[in-house]
Amino acid sequence: MKLHEAKTYDDIADVLARRCWWNRHGNSDKGRNCPDDMIPTPRDLAEFIENSGGHQDLLLANNDEMERSIGFAMYMMRHFMGMAGVGLHYMEGDNEGMSALAIKETIERFHARWLTWETTRANANAKAELRRHPMGRVSEMQAAGGRHESTKMEPMPHYAQTLIDLWQRSPKNVLPFMPVTKASLPRFNRIDRESTMELPAFDTDANSKSDEGQLELLPLGGLDESAVSWLLRLYNEVGGDIMRKGKGAPYELRLFIGALLHLHIAQRDGQIWRIDVPTDKVIEWLHPNGWGNKRRDWHRLPEALMAIRSRLNAISIKGVGSVQLMTVSVIPEQSTDPWVRFALMVPMRAAKGVRINWRQLCEYGTQNAPVYCAYLSAAVAMDESARKGTLITKDIHPPIEDAHGRQKRHRGGKVVRDTKRLVPNRAAQFVRVYSKDDLTRMAGMDPKDHNHRFRAMEAFNRLHDDGVIDLQRDGGNWRIFGPRGDARRVSL
């Protein structure tokens, strides 16, 4: 259906929503197929207008521009509501149904006015063209002075399209992913190894080969010289202090990482999603074994969330400005408050990442910051050397051969292996070699500090002893293999 054929709210919203979606995502499978939940109902728009005052969780490159656009759209909708004869008390009352009705009637009546304008404009402009060029020639009267030349009518903006576009770009509520054992790290480490790192454009299709729309991050100094977890790089870049004094990893770091891990892979698509995580679950991120001093130390949780909101949510991107990837729009003031609300935006290309043991990560966070950081970085290191999604181990179970020297295979084609024997893995050569300086950076510490270097090695040895990694010395350096005898799939 075309816009000039639409008459009812449902038809108008359907056409405009699909147009907004296509404008943002282009001529791709994603752009051609606007999801049904991206077509707003009147109540959706009414709630959006009502709740858009603070814009705390509108994560866009230019919040000032967003605020001006929302204010403009709200003004125009209220203006045309009055012109259409719809009572403004519909929007100012407490009745949600009346607010939705006001939106529906306003858009329908404004659309009728827009159609009248566009029809009149088309007819007037056609007549003006005919007067200017009768029979394909410039008229003598116009040639003499042009006194009768008509001014063309300009097209009228469709303010409902502006409103729907803003609504589509605003955060949507979604249930958080609640990991039981495994959680998937966003694969921010799959980026170009250049002097400056590039973050894929948020609205770019995952299969696109074009470099257009790439957001170029500012250099992160020495951190880009090793396989430091991209999440740690990001936390460092936005102003976090990984090695702040205190037991365990800083609250801000654990909340920052935990929020990203609780966004489901299906919602890591470049859109803005809002998740409400129960307060008691957030407390478990920080204190998986119980919070013994909660009454005394409760203030640390809202203070850490406030720090994310005010200081640790935006990253500077060259040529773009300050871009927010995360914010906290609801912060509990006491432990009985129901939830913490995060708004998150993860690029589509970073959606599927290496799996980690969520419970183990939480345990490390309570005990030791270097071990916590080393675990995140080791996961990235093993993922970077993985082949077809499988971790490379130092040794491997050899294939079983039949009497003719051919490898036996299961019915599905998978090679049958001898689980009682181990032989050197020829793929071990593809595992990167790390120096002690690299390992120190990967644990979030300064390689120039002797004590930091010692603590970093302690952290990686702890991971080795816990069976999380297989740390093997190679001359004066080290290689990080997958756990011994384990060749698990690591990509989802």
Contacts in CASP RR format, 6 or more apart in sequence:
PFRMAT RR
TARGET T0000
AUTHOR 0000-0000-0000
METHOD contacts of the structure
MODEL  1
MKLHEAKTYDDIADVLARRCWWNRHGNSDKGRNCPDDMIPTPRDLAEFIE
NSGGHQDLLLANNDEMERSIGFAMYMMRHFMGMAGVGLHYMEGDNEGMSA
LAIKETIERFHARWLTWETTRANANAKAELRRHPMGRVSEMQAAGGRHES
TKMEPMPHYAQTLIDLWQRSPKNVLPFMPVTKASLPRFNRIDRESTMELP
AFDTDANSKSDEGQLELLPLGGLDESAVSWLLRLYNEVGGDIMRKGKGAP
YELRLFIGALLHLHIAQRDGQIWRIDVPTDKVIEWLHPNGWGNKRRDWHR
LPEALMAIRSRLNAISIKGVGSVQLMTVSVIPEQSTDPWVRFALMVPMRA
AKGVRINWRQLCEYGTQNAPVYCAYLSAAVAMDESARKGTLITKDIHPPI
EDAHGRQKRHRGGKVVRDTKRLVPNRAAQFVRVYSKDDLTRMAGMDPKDH
NHRFRAMEAFNRLHDDGVIDLQRDGGNWRIFGPRGDARRVSL
1 11 0 8 1.000
1 14 0 8 1.000
1 15 0 8 1.000
2 15 0 8 1.000
3 12 0 8 1.000
3 15 0 8 1.000
3 16 0 8 1.000
3 19 0 8 1.000
3 158 0 8 1.000
4 115 0 8 1.000
4 118 0 8 1.000
5 11 0 8 1.000
6 12 0 8 1.000
6 14 0 8 1.000
6 15 0 8 1.000
6 111 0 8 1.000
7 108 0 8 1.000
7 111 0 8 1.000
8 108 0 8 1.000
9 42 0 8 1.000
9 104 0 8 1.000
9 107 0 8 1.000
9 108 0 8 1.000
12 107 0 8 1.000
12 108 0 8 1.000
12 111 0 8 1.000
12 160 0 8 1.000
13 39 0 8 1.000
13 40 0 8 1.000
13 41 0 8 1.000
13 107 0 8 1.000
13 160 0 8 1.000
13 164 0 8 1.000
14 39 0 8 1.000
16 158 0 8 1.000
16 160 0 8 1.000
16 161 0 8 1.000
16 164 0 8 1.000
17 34 0 8 1.000
17 38 0 8 1.000
17 39 0 8 1.000
17 40 0 8 1.000
17 164 0 8 1.000
17 168 0 8 1.000
18 34 0 8 1.000
18 39 0 8 1.000
19 161 0 8 1.000
20 161 0 8 1.000
20 164 0 8 1.000
20 165 0 8 1.000
20 168 0 8 1.000
21 31 0 8 1.000
21 34 0 8 1.000
21 35 0 8 1.000
21 38 0 8 1.000
21 168 0 8 1.000
22 31 0 8 1.000
22 32 0 8 1.000
22 34 0 8 1.000
23 165 0 8 1.000
24 31 0 8 1.000
24 165 0 8 1.000
24 168 0 8 1.000
24 169 0 8 1.000
24 203 0 8 1.000
25 31 0 8 1.000
25 203 0 8 1.000
25 205 0 8 1.000
28 205 0 8 1.000
28 208 0 8 1.000
29 205 0 8 1.000
30 205 0 8 1.000
37 172 0 8 1.000
38 168 0 8 1.000
40 48 0 8 1.000
40 164 0 8 1.000
40 167 0 8 1.000
40 168 0 8 1.000
41 100 0 8 1.000
42 100 0 8 1.000
42 101 0 8 1.000
42 103 0 8 1.000
42 104 0 8 1.000
42 107 0 8 1.000
43 96 0 8 1.000
43 97 0 8 1.000
43 99 0 8 1.000
43 100 0 8 1.000
43 103 0 8 1.000
44 167 0 8 1.000
45 100 0 8 1.000
45 103 0 8 1.000
45 163 0 8 1.000
45 164 0 8 1.000
45 167 0 8 1.000
46 91 0 8 1.000
46 96 0 8 1.000
46 97 0 8 1.000
46 99 0 8 1.000
46 100 0 8 1.000
46 102 0 8 1.000
46 103 0 8 1.000
47 96 0 8 1.000
47 99 0 8 1.000
48 163 0 8 1.000
48 166 0 8 1.000
48 167 0 8 1.000
48 170 0 8 1.000
49 74 0 8 1.000
49 77 0 8 1.000
49 91 0 8 1.000
49 103 0 8 1.000
49 163 0 8 1.000
50 99 0 8 1.000
52 58 0 8 1.000
52 70 0 8 1.000
52 74 0 8 1.000
52 166 0 8 1.000
52 170 0 8 1.000
53 70 0 8 1.000
55 63 0 8 1.000
55 66 0 8 1.000
55 67 0 8 1.000
55 70 0 8 1.000
56 309 0 8 1.000
56 327 0 8 1.000
56 329 0 8 1.000
56 343 0 8 1.000
57 171 0 8 1.000
57 272 0 8 1.000
57 274 0 8 1.000
57 327 0 8 1.000
57 329 0 8 1.000
57 341 0 8 1.000
57 343 0 8 1.000
58 66 0 8 1.000
58 169 0 8 1.000
58 170 0 8 1.000
58 171 0 8 1.000
58 272 0 8 1.000
59 171 0 8 1.000
59 272 0 8 1.000
59 323 0 8 1.000
59 324 0 8 1.000
59 325 0 8 1.000
59 326 0 8 1.000
59 327 0 8 1.000
59 343 0 8 1.000
59 344 0 8 1.000
59 345 0 8 1.000
60 66 0 8 1.000
60 169 0 8 1.000
60 272 0 8 1.000
60 324 0 8 1.000
61 317 0 8 1.000
61 320 0 8 1.000
61 321 0 8 1.000
61 322 0 8 1.000
61 323 0 8 1.000
62 321 0 8 1.000
63 324 0 8 1.000
66 166 0 8 1.000
66 169 0 8 1.000
69 162 0 8 1.000
69 166 0 8 1.000
70 166 0 8 1.000
72 162 0 8 1.000
73 159 0 8 1.000
73 162 0 8 1.000
73 163 0 8 1.000
73 166 0 8 1.000
76 159 0 8 1.000
76 162 0 8 1.000
77 103 0 8 1.000
77 106 0 8 1.000
77 107 0 8 1.000
77 110 0 8 1.000
77 159 0 8 1.000
77 160 0 8 1.000
77 163 0 8 1.000
78 88 0 8 1.000
78 91 0 8 1.000
80 106 0 8 1.000
80 109 0 8 1.000
80 110 0 8 1.000
80 113 0 8 1.000
80 159 0 8 1.000
81 87 0 8 1.000
81 88 0 8 1.000
81 90 0 8 1.000
81 91 0 8 1.000
81 102 0 8 1.000
81 105 0 8 1.000
81 106 0 8 1.000
82 88 0 8 1.000
83 109 0 8 1.000
83 113 0 8 1.000
84 105 0 8 1.000
84 106 0 8 1.000
84 109 0 8 1.000
84 110 0 8 1.000
84 113 0 8 1.000
85 109 0 8 1.000
86 102 0 8 1.000
86 105 0 8 1.000
86 106 0 8 1.000
86 109 0 8 1.000
87 102 0 8 1.000
89 98 0 8 1.000
90 98 0 8 1.000
90 99 0 8 1.000
90 101 0 8 1.000
90 102 0 8 1.000
91 99 0 8 1.000
91 102 0 8 1.000
93 99 0 8 1.000
107 160 0 8 1.000
110 159 0 8 1.000
110 160 0 8 1.000
111 158 0 8 1.000
111 160 0 8 1.000
114 156 0 8 1.000
114 158 0 8 1.000
117 153 0 8 1.000
117 156 0 8 1.000
118 155 0 8 1.000
118 156 0 8 1.000
120 153 0 8 1.000
121 153 0 8 1.000
121 154 0 8 1.000
121 155 0 8 1.000
121 156 0 8 1.000
124 150 0 8 1.000
124 152 0 8 1.000
124 153 0 8 1.000
125 152 0 8 1.000
125 153 0 8 1.000
127 150 0 8 1.000
128 149 0 8 1.000
128 150 0 8 1.000
128 151 0 8 1.000
128 152 0 8 1.000
131 139 0 8 1.000
131 142 0 8 1.000
131 148 0 8 1.000
131 149 0 8 1.000
131 150 0 8 1.000
132 138 0 8 1.000
132 139 0 8 1.000
132 142 0 8 1.000
132 149 0 8 1.000
132 150 0 8 1.000
133 139 0 8 1.000
139 148 0 8 1.000
141 147 0 8 1.000
141 148 0 8 1.000
142 148 0 8 1.000
142 149 0 8 1.000
169 272 0 8 1.000
170 272 0 8 1.000
171 272 0 8 1.000
171 273 0 8 1.000
171 274 0 8 1.000
171 343 0 8 1.000
172 271 0 8 1.000
172 272 0 8 1.000
172 273 0 8 1.000
172 274 0 8 1.000
173 273 0 8 1.000
173 274 0 8 1.000
173 275 0 8 1.000
173 276 0 8 1.000
174 264 0 8 1.000
174 267 0 8 1.000
174 273 0 8 1.000
174 274 0 8 1.000
174 275 0 8 1.000
175 264 0 8 1.000
175 275 0 8 1.000
176 262 0 8 1.000
176 263 0 8 1.000
176 264 0 8 1.000
176 275 0 8 1.000
176 276 0 8 1.000
176 277 0 8 1.000
177 183 0 8 1.000
177 261 0 8 1.000
177 262 0 8 1.000
177 263 0 8 1.000
177 264 0 8 1.000
177 265 0 8 1.000
178 262 0 8 1.000
178 281 0 8 1.000
179 261 0 8 1.000
179 262 0 8 1.000
179 358 0 8 1.000
180 358 0 8 1.000
181 357 0 8 1.000
181 358 0 8 1.000
181 359 0 8 1.000
182 355 0 8 1.000
182 356 0 8 1.000
182 357 0 8 1.000
182 358 0 8 1.000
183 261 0 8 1.000
183 262 0 8 1.000
183 355 0 8 1.000
183 356 0 8 1.000
183 358 0 8 1.000
183 361 0 8 1.000
184 261 0 8 1.000
184 265 0 8 1.000
184 352 0 8 1.000
184 353 0 8 1.000
184 354 0 8 1.000
184 355 0 8 1.000
184 356 0 8 1.000
184 492 0 8 1.000
185 229 0 8 1.000
185 231 0 8 1.000
185 260 0 8 1.000
185 261 0 8 1.000
185 353 0 8 1.000
185 354 0 8 1.000
185 355 0 8 1.000
185 356 0 8 1.000
185 376 0 8 1.000
185 379 0 8 1.000
185 380 0 8 1.000
186 230 0 8 1.000
186 231 0 8 1.000
186 260 0 8 1.000
186 268 0 8 1.000
186 346 0 8 1.000
186 350 0 8 1.000
186 351 0 8 1.000
186 353 0 8 1.000
187 230 0 8 1.000
187 349 0 8 1.000
187 350 0 8 1.000
187 351 0 8 1.000
187 352 0 8 1.000
187 353 0 8 1.000
187 354 0 8 1.000
187 383 0 8 1.000
188 199 0 8 1.000
188 230 0 8 1.000
188 231 0 8 1.000
188 233 0 8 1.000
188 234 0 8 1.000
188 350 0 8 1.000
189 227 0 8 1.000
189 229 0 8 1.000
189 230 0 8 1.000
189 380 0 8 1.000
189 383 0 8 1.000
189 384 0 8 1.000
190 349 0 8 1.000
190 350 0 8 1.000
191 197 0 8 1.000
191 198 0 8 1.000
191 199 0 8 1.000
191 200 0 8 1.000
191 230 0 8 1.000
192 198 0 8 1.000
193 224 0 8 1.000
195 219 0 8 1.000
196 216 0 8 1.000
196 217 0 8 1.000
196 218 0 8 1.000
196 219 0 8 1.000
196 318 0 8 1.000
197 216 0 8 1.000
197 217 0 8 1.000
197 219 0 8 1.000
197 220 0 8 1.000
197 224 0 8 1.000
197 233 0 8 1.000
198 214 0 8 1.000
198 215 0 8 1.000
198 216 0 8 1.000
198 217 0 8 1.000
199 214 0 8 1.000
199 215 0 8 1.000
199 216 0 8 1.000
199 217 0 8 1.000
199 317 0 8 1.000
199 347 0 8 1.000
200 214 0 8 1.000
200 215 0 8 1.000
200 347 0 8 1.000
200 348 0 8 1.000
200 349 0 8 1.000
200 350 0 8 1.000
201 212 0 8 1.000
201 213 0 8 1.000
201 214 0 8 1.000
201 215 0 8 1.000
201 347 0 8 1.000
202 215 0 8 1.000
202 270 0 8 1.000
202 271 0 8 1.000
202 345 0 8 1.000
202 347 0 8 1.000
202 348 0 8 1.000
203 270 0 8 1.000
204 210 0 8 1.000
204 212 0 8 1.000
204 213 0 8 1.000
204 347 0 8 1.000
204 348 0 8 1.000
204 349 0 8 1.000
205 348 0 8 1.000
206 348 0 8 1.000
206 349 0 8 1.000
206 351 0 8 1.000
215 317 0 8 1.000
215 320 0 8 1.000
215 323 0 8 1.000
216 317 0 8 1.000
216 318 0 8 1.000
216 319 0 8 1.000
217 237 0 8 1.000
217 315 0 8 1.000
217 316 0 8 1.000
217 317 0 8 1.000
217 318 0 8 1.000
218 237 0 8 1.000
218 316 0 8 1.000
218 317 0 8 1.000
218 318 0 8 1.000
220 233 0 8 1.000
220 236 0 8 1.000
220 237 0 8 1.000
222 441 0 8 1.000
223 232 0 8 1.000
223 233 0 8 1.000
223 236 0 8 1.000
223 441 0 8 1.000
224 233 0 8 1.000
225 438 0 8 1.000
225 441 0 8 1.000
226 377 0 8 1.000
226 434 0 8 1.000
226 437 0 8 1.000
226 438 0 8 1.000
226 439 0 8 1.000
226 441 0 8 1.000
226 442 0 8 1.000
227 377 0 8 1.000
227 380 0 8 1.000
227 381 0 8 1.000
227 384 0 8 1.000
227 432 0 8 1.000
227 434 0 8 1.000
227 438 0 8 1.000
227 442 0 8 1.000
228 377 0 8 1.000
228 380 0 8 1.000
228 441 0 8 1.000
228 442 0 8 1.000
228 444 0 8 1.000
229 373 0 8 1.000
229 376 0 8 1.000
229 377 0 8 1.000
229 379 0 8 1.000
229 380 0 8 1.000
229 442 0 8 1.000
230 380 0 8 1.000
231 256 0 8 1.000
231 257 0 8 1.000
231 260 0 8 1.000
231 376 0 8 1.000
232 242 0 8 1.000
232 373 0 8 1.000
232 376 0 8 1.000
232 377 0 8 1.000
232 444 0 8 1.000
234 315 0 8 1.000
234 325 0 8 1.000
235 242 0 8 1.000
235 253 0 8 1.000
235 256 0 8 1.000
235 257 0 8 1.000
235 312 0 8 1.000
236 242 0 8 1.000
237 315 0 8 1.000
237 316 0 8 1.000
238 311 0 8 1.000
238 312 0 8 1.000
238 313 0 8 1.000
238 314 0 8 1.000
238 315 0 8 1.000
239 311 0 8 1.000
239 312 0 8 1.000
240 250 0 8 1.000
240 252 0 8 1.000
240 253 0 8 1.000
240 311 0 8 1.000
240 312 0 8 1.000
241 250 0 8 1.000
242 249 0 8 1.000
242 250 0 8 1.000
242 253 0 8 1.000
242 369 0 8 1.000
242 373 0 8 1.000
242 444 0 8 1.000
242 445 0 8 1.000
243 369 0 8 1.000
243 444 0 8 1.000
243 445 0 8 1.000
244 250 0 8 1.000
247 366 0 8 1.000
247 367 0 8 1.000
248 365 0 8 1.000
248 366 0 8 1.000
248 367 0 8 1.000
248 368 0 8 1.000
248 369 0 8 1.000
248 372 0 8 1.000
249 364 0 8 1.000
249 365 0 8 1.000
249 368 0 8 1.000
249 369 0 8 1.000
249 372 0 8 1.000
249 373 0 8 1.000
250 304 0 8 1.000
250 369 0 8 1.000
251 286 0 8 1.000
251 300 0 8 1.000
251 301 0 8 1.000
251 303 0 8 1.000
251 304 0 8 1.000
252 304 0 8 1.000
252 307 0 8 1.000
252 308 0 8 1.000
252 312 0 8 1.000
253 369 0 8 1.000
253 372 0 8 1.000
254 285 0 8 1.000
254 286 0 8 1.000
254 362 0 8 1.000
254 365 0 8 1.000
254 372 0 8 1.000
255 282 0 8 1.000
255 285 0 8 1.000
255 286 0 8 1.000
255 304 0 8 1.000
255 305 0 8 1.000
255 308 0 8 1.000
256 308 0 8 1.000
256 312 0 8 1.000
256 326 0 8 1.000
257 361 0 8 1.000
257 376 0 8 1.000
258 285 0 8 1.000
259 275 0 8 1.000
259 277 0 8 1.000
259 326 0 8 1.000
259 342 0 8 1.000
259 344 0 8 1.000
260 326 0 8 1.000
260 344 0 8 1.000
260 346 0 8 1.000
261 358 0 8 1.000
262 275 0 8 1.000
262 277 0 8 1.000
262 342 0 8 1.000
263 273 0 8 1.000
263 275 0 8 1.000
263 344 0 8 1.000
263 346 0 8 1.000
265 351 0 8 1.000
265 352 0 8 1.000
265 492 0 8 1.000
267 273 0 8 1.000
267 346 0 8 1.000
268 346 0 8 1.000
268 347 0 8 1.000
268 348 0 8 1.000
268 350 0 8 1.000
268 351 0 8 1.000
268 352 0 8 1.000
269 346 0 8 1.000
269 348 0 8 1.000
269 351 0 8 1.000
270 345 0 8 1.000
270 346 0 8 1.000
270 347 0 8 1.000
270 348 0 8 1.000
271 345 0 8 1.000
272 343 0 8 1.000
272 344 0 8 1.000
272 345 0 8 1.000
273 343 0 8 1.000
273 344 0 8 1.000
273 345 0 8 1.000
274 329 0 8 1.000
274 341 0 8 1.000
274 342 0 8 1.000
274 343 0 8 1.000
274 344 0 8 1.000
275 341 0 8 1.000
275 342 0 8 1.000
275 344 0 8 1.000
276 330 0 8 1.000
276 338 0 8 1.000
276 339 0 8 1.000
276 340 0 8 1.000
276 341 0 8 1.000
277 339 0 8 1.000
277 340 0 8 1.000
277 341 0 8 1.000
277 342 0 8 1.000
278 338 0 8 1.000
278 339 0 8 1.000
279 332 0 8 1.000
279 335 0 8 1.000
279 336 0 8 1.000
279 337 0 8 1.000
279 338 0 8 1.000
279 339 0 8 1.000
279 340 0 8 1.000
280 335 0 8 1.000
282 301 0 8 1.000
282 340 0 8 1.000
283 290 0 8 1.000
283 291 0 8 1.000
283 294 0 8 1.000
283 301 0 8 1.000
283 335 0 8 1.000
284 290 0 8 1.000
284 362 0 8 1.000
285 362 0 8 1.000
286 301 0 8 1.000
286 362 0 8 1.000
286 366 0 8 1.000
287 294 0 8 1.000
287 366 0 8 1.000
288 359 0 8 1.000
288 362 0 8 1.000
288 363 0 8 1.000
288 366 0 8 1.000
289 366 0 8 1.000
291 297 0 8 1.000
294 335 0 8 1.000
298 334 0 8 1.000
298 335 0 8 1.000
301 332 0 8 1.000
302 331 0 8 1.000
302 332 0 8 1.000
302 333 0 8 1.000
305 328 0 8 1.000
305 331 0 8 1.000
305 340 0 8 1.000
306 328 0 8 1.000
306 331 0 8 1.000
308 326 0 8 1.000
308 327 0 8 1.000
308 328 0 8 1.000
309 327 0 8 1.000
309 328 0 8 1.000
309 329 0 8 1.000
309 331 0 8 1.000
312 326 0 8 1.000
313 324 0 8 1.000
313 325 0 8 1.000
313 326 0 8 1.000
313 327 0 8 1.000
313 328 0 8 1.000
314 322 0 8 1.000
314 323 0 8 1.000
314 324 0 8 1.000
314 325 0 8 1.000
315 322 0 8 1.000
315 323 0 8 1.000
315 325 0 8 1.000
316 322 0 8 1.000
316 323 0 8 1.000
317 323 0 8 1.000
324 345 0 8 1.000
325 344 0 8 1.000
325 345 0 8 1.000
325 346 0 8 1.000
326 342 0 8 1.000
326 343 0 8 1.000
326 344 0 8 1.000
326 345 0 8 1.000
327 342 0 8 1.000
327 343 0 8 1.000
328 340 0 8 1.000
328 341 0 8 1.000
328 342 0 8 1.000
328 343 0 8 1.000
329 341 0 8 1.000
329 342 0 8 1.000
329 343 0 8 1.000
330 339 0 8 1.000
330 340 0 8 1.000
330 341 0 8 1.000
331 340 0 8 1.000
332 338 0 8 1.000
332 339 0 8 1.000
332 340 0 8 1.000
352 491 0 8 1.000
352 492 0 8 1.000
353 383 0 8 1.000
353 490 0 8 1.000
353 491 0 8 1.000
353 492 0 8 1.000
354 379 0 8 1.000
354 380 0 8 1.000
354 382 0 8 1.000
354 383 0 8 1.000
354 386 0 8 1.000
354 490 0 8 1.000
354 491 0 8 1.000
355 490 0 8 1.000
355 491 0 8 1.000
355 492 0 8 1.000
356 375 0 8 1.000
356 376 0 8 1.000
356 379 0 8 1.000
357 468 0 8 1.000
360 375 0 8 1.000
360 466 0 8 1.000
360 468 0 8 1.000
361 372 0 8 1.000
361 375 0 8 1.000
361 376 0 8 1.000
364 371 0 8 1.000
364 372 0 8 1.000
364 375 0 8 1.000
365 371 0 8 1.000
365 372 0 8 1.000
368 459 0 8 1.000
368 462 0 8 1.000
369 444 0 8 1.000
370 443 0 8 1.000
370 444 0 8 1.000
370 445 0 8 1.000
370 455 0 8 1.000
370 456 0 8 1.000
370 458 0 8 1.000
370 459 0 8 1.000
371 443 0 8 1.000
371 459 0 8 1.000
371 462 0 8 1.000
371 463 0 8 1.000
373 442 0 8 1.000
373 443 0 8 1.000
373 444 0 8 1.000
373 459 0 8 1.000
374 439 0 8 1.000
374 442 0 8 1.000
374 443 0 8 1.000
374 456 0 8 1.000
374 459 0 8 1.000
374 460 0 8 1.000
374 462 0 8 1.000
374 463 0 8 1.000
375 463 0 8 1.000
375 468 0 8 1.000
377 442 0 8 1.000
377 443 0 8 1.000
377 444 0 8 1.000
378 442 0 8 1.000
378 460 0 8 1.000
378 463 0 8 1.000
378 468 0 8 1.000
378 469 0 8 1.000
378 480 0 8 1.000
381 432 0 8 1.000
381 434 0 8 1.000
381 442 0 8 1.000
381 480 0 8 1.000
382 391 0 8 1.000
382 392 0 8 1.000
382 469 0 8 1.000
382 480 0 8 1.000
382 481 0 8 1.000
382 482 0 8 1.000
382 490 0 8 1.000
383 490 0 8 1.000
383 491 0 8 1.000
384 432 0 8 1.000
385 392 0 8 1.000
385 430 0 8 1.000
385 431 0 8 1.000
385 432 0 8 1.000
385 480 0 8 1.000
386 392 0 8 1.000
386 490 0 8 1.000
386 491 0 8 1.000
387 427 0 8 1.000
387 430 0 8 1.000
389 489 0 8 1.000
389 490 0 8 1.000
389 491 0 8 1.000
390 487 0 8 1.000
390 488 0 8 1.000
390 489 0 8 1.000
390 490 0 8 1.000
391 481 0 8 1.000
391 482 0 8 1.000
391 483 0 8 1.000
391 486 0 8 1.000
391 487 0 8 1.000
391 488 0 8 1.000
391 490 0 8 1.000
392 425 0 8 1.000
392 427 0 8 1.000
392 428 0 8 1.000
392 430 0 8 1.000
392 431 0 8 1.000
392 481 0 8 1.000
392 482 0 8 1.000
392 487 0 8 1.000
393 425 0 8 1.000
393 428 0 8 1.000
393 470 0 8 1.000
393 481 0 8 1.000
393 482 0 8 1.000
393 483 0 8 1.000
393 484 0 8 1.000
393 485 0 8 1.000
393 486 0 8 1.000
393 487 0 8 1.000
394 424 0 8 1.000
394 425 0 8 1.000
394 428 0 8 1.000
394 470 0 8 1.000
394 472 0 8 1.000
394 479 0 8 1.000
394 481 0 8 1.000
394 482 0 8 1.000
394 484 0 8 1.000
395 422 0 8 1.000
395 423 0 8 1.000
395 424 0 8 1.000
395 425 0 8 1.000
395 484 0 8 1.000
395 485 0 8 1.000
396 417 0 8 1.000
396 422 0 8 1.000
396 423 0 8 1.000
396 424 0 8 1.000
396 425 0 8 1.000
396 427 0 8 1.000
396 485 0 8 1.000
396 487 0 8 1.000
397 417 0 8 1.000
397 418 0 8 1.000
397 419 0 8 1.000
397 421 0 8 1.000
397 422 0 8 1.000
397 423 0 8 1.000
397 485 0 8 1.000
398 417 0 8 1.000
398 418 0 8 1.000
398 421 0 8 1.000
398 422 0 8 1.000
398 423 0 8 1.000
399 407 0 8 1.000
399 408 0 8 1.000
399 415 0 8 1.000
399 416 0 8 1.000
399 417 0 8 1.000
399 418 0 8 1.000
400 407 0 8 1.000
400 408 0 8 1.000
400 416 0 8 1.000
400 417 0 8 1.000
400 418 0 8 1.000
401 407 0 8 1.000
401 408 0 8 1.000
402 408 0 8 1.000
407 415 0 8 1.000
407 416 0 8 1.000
408 415 0 8 1.000
408 416 0 8 1.000
409 415 0 8 1.000
409 416 0 8 1.000
410 416 0 8 1.000
422 485 0 8 1.000
428 479 0 8 1.000
428 481 0 8 1.000
431 479 0 8 1.000
431 480 0 8 1.000
431 481 0 8 1.000
432 479 0 8 1.000
432 480 0 8 1.000
433 474 0 8 1.000
433 477 0 8 1.000
433 478 0 8 1.000
433 479 0 8 1.000
434 442 0 8 1.000
434 477 0 8 1.000
434 478 0 8 1.000
434 479 0 8 1.000
434 480 0 8 1.000
435 476 0 8 1.000
435 477 0 8 1.000
435 478 0 8 1.000
436 447 0 8 1.000
436 453 0 8 1.000
436 456 0 8 1.000
436 457 0 8 1.000
436 476 0 8 1.000
436 477 0 8 1.000
436 478 0 8 1.000
437 447 0 8 1.000
437 453 0 8 1.000
439 456 0 8 1.000
439 457 0 8 1.000
439 460 0 8 1.000
439 478 0 8 1.000
440 446 0 8 1.000
440 447 0 8 1.000
440 452 0 8 1.000
440 453 0 8 1.000
440 456 0 8 1.000
441 447 0 8 1.000
442 456 0 8 1.000
443 452 0 8 1.000
443 455 0 8 1.000
443 456 0 8 1.000
443 459 0 8 1.000
443 460 0 8 1.000
444 456 0 8 1.000
445 452 0 8 1.000
445 453 0 8 1.000
445 455 0 8 1.000
445 456 0 8 1.000
446 452 0 8 1.000
447 453 0 8 1.000
460 469 0 8 1.000
460 471 0 8 1.000
460 478 0 8 1.000
460 480 0 8 1.000
461 471 0 8 1.000
463 469 0 8 1.000
463 471 0 8 1.000
464 470 0 8 1.000
464 471 0 8 1.000
467 483 0 8 1.000
467 484 0 8 1.000
468 483 0 8 1.000
469 480 0 8 1.000
469 481 0 8 1.000
469 482 0 8 1.000
469 483 0 8 1.000
470 480 0 8 1.000
470 481 0 8 1.000
470 482 0 8 1.000
470 483 0 8 1.000
470 484 0 8 1.000
471 478 0 8 1.000
471 479 0 8 1.000
471 480 0 8 1.000
471 481 0 8 1.000
472 478 0 8 1.000
472 479 0 8 1.000
472 481 0 8 1.000
END
